[in-house]
Amino acid sequence: MTSSSQPVDLATLQALFGDDHGLRLSILDEFCATTELYLSEFEAASTITAVGAVAHKLKSSARTVGANDLADICAGLEAAAKSGQQSVVDQLVPRLAPEIKKVSAFVASLPRT
């Protein structure tokens, strides 16, 4: 897990997209919208392999926007799924929704001007 007290490291997007605050907000808003779809995919996943595949997709997106704690959870899920560790998957899946809510609340709190 990251040591940051914020669920999103804004410097990550600034490094990628510079000082365009509107663009960074747009990317974060889109990310938050897609995380809801990923949660639905996790709920629909009927095999450990399917969980691993969804975790891989969300991990990549989360790292890109700087949601590092969320990405770390997904990395753990992906690794556990690849090695068939169902008990680890069962421990990590319940951590997804709360972390996604933290990210979404943080993004919603960002100044829009």
N, C-alpha and C positions, 0 to 999 in steps of 0.2 A: 504494500500500500504506500501511497505517497505521504509525505509529511505535511503537505499543504493543508491548510484549514478550509480551503475552498474546494468544492467538488469539480471545478473546471479551472485548469491553469490557462488563463487568458493569454499568457505569453506564447503559448503554442500556436494559436491562431494568428497572433500578431507577427510571429516569425514567418509564417507562411504567406500571409496576406497583407502585411504592412499595417498602416495606420487607418485603413478604411473601416471605421467603426460600423457603418451600416452593413457592409459585406460580412463582417465577422458576426454581427447579430443575426443576419439572414441565415448564415451557415449553422449557427447554434440553434436557431428556431427550427430549421429543417431537421437537424439532428434530433431534437426533442420530439418532433412529430414522428420520426421514424422509429424511435425507441419503443413507442407504443405498439407498433407493428411487430417489432422483435419480441416484445413480451407475449404477444398473441402466438407467435411462432414457437416460443418456449413452451407455452401452455399446450400447444397442439403436438409438440414433439413426443412421439410414442416410443422412441428408442434412444439409447445413450448416444448413438451415432448422430442422430438428428439434433440432439442437444448440442453436441460438439460442433456441428456445422453452423448452427445459429450463433453459438458463442464466438466462433471464428469471425463471422461477419460483423457482429456488434463490437467485438474487440478492436478490429481495425478502424471502424468509424469512431469509436470512443477515443482511441489514441490520437487520431487525426485532430479532433477538436480539443484535446487536452483533458478529457474526463478520465483521468488516469486510474482512480480507484475503481471505477466501473470497468475499465479495460483490464485491470488486474483480476477482478472477479471473473471476467470472461476468459482470461488466459488460464486461470485455474480450472474453470469448467472445461475448456477445450482440452487441456492436458489430462484431466481426469477421465474425460470421455474417451480419449485416444487410448488410455491405458486400462479402460474398463472398470474404473473405480466408482461404482454406482454410489457408494456411501459418501464419497466426496462430492459428487454431483448433487446428491440429495441435501448436503449441507450448504452448498453454494447457491443453488437456484433460489431459495427464499431470500437471499441477500440482494437479488437483482432489482426487484420492484422498489424497495426503499432507496437504493442508491440512485436509480433512475429518477425517483421523485426529488431527491436532493439536487440532482443536476438540473432538472426542469425548474425547480423553485429558484435556484441560483440564476439561471438564465432569465427567468421572468423578472427577477429583481434588478437586472442590469438597466442602466439608464438608456432610454430610447432616443435621446437627442444628441 
